[in-house]
Amino acid sequence: MTEFKGFLPETVVFFESLEKNNTKQWFEKQKADYENYVKNPSIDFVVAMGDKLKQIAPGIHAIPKVNQSLFRINRDTRFAADKSPYKTNMGILFWEGRGKRMECPGFYFHMTPDQLMLGVGLHCFTKPLFTPYRDAVVDKKKGAAFQKAVRKVSKRGYTIGEKKYKRVPRGYDSSHESAEYLMFGGLTAMWMGKIPKAFFSNDIIDFSFAHFKKMAPIHEWLKGMVKGNG
């Protein structure tokens, strides 16, 4: 690992080329480019970003390895109609909590050839979390904290999750002020935009952190909810 100095123009070029040549044969020939322009700088980014995130998430897990903070570039095509073997995006996750990485709230960094997405929260609740989440949303005290976090992050211009279900789950009041959130499959806040100039320098650390910090109330609420039911 070396000091993170930013991603490279070749990082973007690699994914642009992968979109047009998504085959194992092409990838094997370009594996050195993947290592040099995607994997290695991503490892350095995880270390630097992890250190920065400790300011707002002291227990953050920033593990610079594939299948930890770095998502695999290989796609699981076993049950997919699209058999393309590789993901055409970079995915990096920092999570906080004692559970598995995909079962804890965290901070997500996602890059495609033309966009950067920064997210906070828990994208998909596991079955054991659905009832605790919904109960917390309608709870007088926890629900008030939830509404406060959502309002604060929304007012800052971030998108709050998306509905997964068409109806309020059985057993919950469909007229409740937070009823729409009972239909969510996860809880996230998100920023999306064109790849900024900062992406190509160490400035991407501060750029990302500024957004993560503004979205952090969602992370904090989820962390308390998950901890209370872990």
C-alpha positions as CSV (number, residue, x, y, z in Angstrom):
1,M,0.0,0.0,0.0
2,T,1.2,3.5,-0.8
3,E,-0.1,7.0,0.0
4,F,-3.4,7.6,-1.9
5,K,-2.9,10.3,-4.6
6,G,-6.2,9.9,-6.4
7,F,-7.6,7.7,-9.1
8,L,-6.2,7.9,-12.6
9,P,-7.8,8.8,-16.0
10,E,-6.9,5.2,-16.9
11,T,-9.3,4.0,-14.2
12,V,-12.2,5.5,-16.1
13,V,-10.8,4.3,-19.5
14,F,-10.6,0.7,-18.1
15,F,-14.3,0.7,-17.2
16,E,-15.2,2.3,-20.5
17,S,-13.3,-0.4,-22.4
18,L,-14.8,-3.1,-20.1
19,E,-18.3,-2.0,-21.1
20,K,-17.5,-2.7,-24.7
21,N,-15.5,-5.9,-24.1
22,N,-17.1,-7.7,-21.2
23,T,-15.5,-11.1,-21.8
24,K,-13.1,-13.3,-19.9
25,Q,-10.7,-13.3,-22.8
26,W,-10.4,-9.5,-22.9
27,F,-10.2,-9.1,-19.1
28,E,-7.3,-11.7,-18.8
29,K,-5.3,-9.7,-21.3
30,Q,-6.0,-6.4,-19.4
31,K,-5.6,-7.9,-15.9
32,A,-2.5,-5.8,-15.3
33,D,-4.5,-2.6,-16.1
34,Y,-7.1,-3.8,-13.6
35,E,-4.5,-4.2,-10.9
36,N,-2.7,-1.0,-11.6
37,Y,-5.6,1.3,-12.3
38,V,-8.5,-0.1,-10.3
39,K,-7.6,-2.5,-7.6
40,N,-4.3,-0.9,-6.3
41,P,-5.6,2.7,-6.1
42,S,-8.8,1.3,-4.5
43,I,-6.8,-0.3,-1.8
44,D,-5.0,2.9,-1.1
45,F,-8.3,4.8,-1.1
46,V,-9.8,2.4,1.5
47,V,-7.0,3.1,3.9
48,A,-7.1,6.9,3.5
49,M,-10.9,7.1,3.5
50,G,-11.2,4.8,6.4
51,D,-8.9,7.0,8.5
52,K,-11.0,10.1,7.6
53,L,-14.3,8.4,8.4
54,K,-13.1,7.6,11.9
55,Q,-13.9,11.3,12.7
56,I,-17.7,10.5,12.4
57,A,-17.7,6.7,12.7
58,P,-15.1,5.6,15.2
59,G,-15.9,1.9,14.8
60,I,-15.7,2.0,11.0
61,H,-14.4,-1.1,9.2
62,A,-12.2,-0.2,6.3
63,I,-10.5,-3.4,5.2
64,P,-8.5,-3.0,1.9
65,K,-9.2,-6.4,0.5
66,V,-11.6,-7.9,-2.1
67,N,-14.8,-9.2,-0.5
68,Q,-14.2,-6.8,2.4
69,S,-14.3,-3.1,1.6
70,L,-13.6,-3.8,-2.1
71,F,-16.4,-5.5,-4.0
72,R,-15.5,-8.2,-6.4
73,I,-15.4,-7.2,-10.1
74,N,-16.7,-10.7,-11.0
75,R,-20.5,-10.9,-11.3
76,D,-22.5,-13.8,-9.9
77,T,-24.2,-15.0,-13.1
78,R,-25.7,-18.2,-11.8
79,F,-29.3,-17.0,-11.7
80,A,-28.9,-13.9,-13.9
81,A,-30.3,-13.5,-17.4
82,D,-27.3,-11.3,-18.2
83,K,-24.2,-13.6,-18.3
84,S,-21.7,-10.8,-18.6
85,P,-18.8,-11.9,-16.4
86,Y,-17.7,-8.6,-15.0
87,K,-19.2,-5.6,-13.2
88,T,-18.6,-2.3,-15.1
89,N,-18.4,-0.3,-11.9
90,M,-16.2,0.2,-8.9
91,G,-17.8,-0.5,-5.6
92,I,-16.2,0.2,-2.2
93,L,-17.9,-0.1,1.2
94,F,-17.1,1.0,4.7
95,W,-19.4,-0.4,7.4
96,E,-19.8,0.1,11.2
97,G,-21.1,-2.6,13.5
98,R,-20.4,-6.1,14.8
99,G,-22.4,-7.9,12.1
100,K,-21.5,-8.9,8.6
101,R,-20.6,-6.1,6.2
102,M,-23.9,-6.3,4.3
103,E,-25.9,-6.4,7.5
104,C,-24.5,-3.2,9.0
105,P,-25.0,0.5,8.0
106,G,-22.1,2.1,6.2
107,F,-20.8,4.4,3.6
108,Y,-20.6,3.4,-0.1
109,F,-18.5,4.7,-2.9
110,H,-19.6,3.7,-6.4
111,M,-18.1,4.8,-9.7
112,T,-19.1,4.1,-13.3
113,P,-17.4,5.5,-16.4
114,D,-19.6,8.6,-16.3
115,Q,-20.9,9.0,-12.8
116,L,-19.9,8.9,-9.1
117,M,-22.4,7.9,-6.5
118,L,-21.9,8.3,-2.7
119,G,-24.3,6.5,-0.4
120,V,-25.0,6.1,3.3
121,G,-27.2,3.6,5.1
122,L,-28.2,-0.1,4.6
123,H,-29.3,-0.9,1.1
124,C,-31.2,-4.1,1.8
125,F,-32.5,-5.2,5.2
126,T,-32.0,-8.9,6.1
127,K,-35.2,-10.6,7.2
128,P,-34.4,-10.4,10.9
129,L,-34.1,-6.6,10.6
130,F,-37.5,-5.8,8.9
131,T,-39.6,-6.0,12.0
132,P,-37.2,-4.1,14.3
133,Y,-36.8,-1.4,11.6
134,R,-40.6,-1.0,11.1
135,D,-41.2,-1.0,14.9
136,A,-38.6,1.6,15.3
137,V,-40.1,3.8,12.6
138,V,-43.5,3.9,14.3
139,D,-42.1,4.0,17.9
140,K,-42.8,7.3,19.6
141,K,-39.2,8.1,20.6
142,K,-37.2,6.2,17.9
143,G,-39.7,7.3,15.3
144,A,-39.2,11.0,16.2
145,A,-35.4,10.5,15.9
146,F,-36.0,8.8,12.5
147,Q,-38.1,11.7,11.2
148,K,-35.5,14.2,12.4
149,A,-32.7,12.3,10.6
150,V,-34.7,12.0,7.4
151,R,-35.7,15.7,7.4
152,K,-32.2,16.9,8.1
153,V,-30.6,14.8,5.3
154,S,-33.4,15.5,2.8
155,K,-33.2,19.3,3.4
156,R,-29.5,19.0,2.5
157,G,-30.5,17.8,-1.0
158,Y,-30.0,14.0,-0.7
159,T,-32.3,11.3,-2.0
160,I,-33.7,9.0,0.6
161,G,-34.1,5.4,-0.4
162,E,-36.9,3.9,-2.5
163,K,-40.0,1.9,-1.8
164,K,-39.8,-1.8,-2.4
165,Y,-43.3,-2.8,-1.5
166,K,-46.6,-1.4,-2.8
167,R,-48.5,-1.6,0.5
168,V,-47.9,-0.9,4.2
169,P,-47.1,-4.2,5.9
170,R,-50.0,-6.0,7.7
171,G,-50.2,-4.9,11.3
172,Y,-49.0,-1.3,10.8
173,D,-51.2,1.8,10.5
174,S,-51.3,3.0,6.9
175,S,-52.2,6.5,8.0
176,H,-49.1,6.8,10.2
177,E,-47.0,9.9,9.3
178,S,-44.1,7.6,8.4
179,A,-46.2,4.9,6.6
180,E,-44.3,5.4,3.3
181,Y,-41.0,4.3,5.0
182,L,-42.6,1.1,6.2
183,M,-42.6,0.0,2.5
184,F,-38.9,0.4,2.1
185,G,-36.6,-2.6,1.7
186,G,-33.7,-0.7,3.1
187,L,-32.8,2.8,4.2
188,T,-30.3,4.9,2.3
189,A,-29.3,8.5,1.5
190,M,-27.6,9.1,-1.8
191,W,-25.7,11.7,-3.9
192,M,-25.0,11.2,-7.6
193,G,-23.3,13.3,-10.1
194,K,-20.6,13.5,-12.8
195,I,-17.2,12.3,-11.9
196,P,-15.6,15.4,-10.3
197,K,-12.1,16.6,-10.9
198,A,-11.3,15.7,-7.3
199,F,-11.6,12.0,-8.3
200,F,-8.1,12.3,-9.9
201,S,-6.4,13.6,-6.8
202,N,-6.3,13.1,-3.0
203,D,-9.1,15.7,-2.9
204,I,-11.6,12.9,-3.5
205,I,-11.2,12.0,0.2
206,D,-12.4,15.4,1.4
207,F,-15.0,15.6,-1.4
208,S,-16.5,12.2,-0.3
209,F,-16.2,12.9,3.4
210,A,-18.1,16.2,3.1
211,H,-21.1,14.3,1.5
212,F,-20.8,11.4,3.9
213,K,-20.9,13.7,6.9
214,K,-24.0,15.5,5.7
215,M,-25.7,12.2,5.2
216,A,-24.5,10.7,8.5
217,P,-27.7,11.2,10.5
218,I,-29.2,8.3,8.5
219,H,-26.1,6.2,9.4
220,E,-26.4,7.1,13.1
221,W,-30.0,6.3,13.3
222,L,-29.5,2.9,11.6
223,K,-26.5,2.1,13.7
224,G,-28.6,2.6,16.9
225,M,-31.4,0.5,15.4
226,V,-29.2,-2.4,14.4
227,K,-27.2,-2.3,17.6
228,G,-30.4,-2.5,19.6
229,N,-31.4,-5.6,17.8
230,G,-28.1,-7.3,17.1
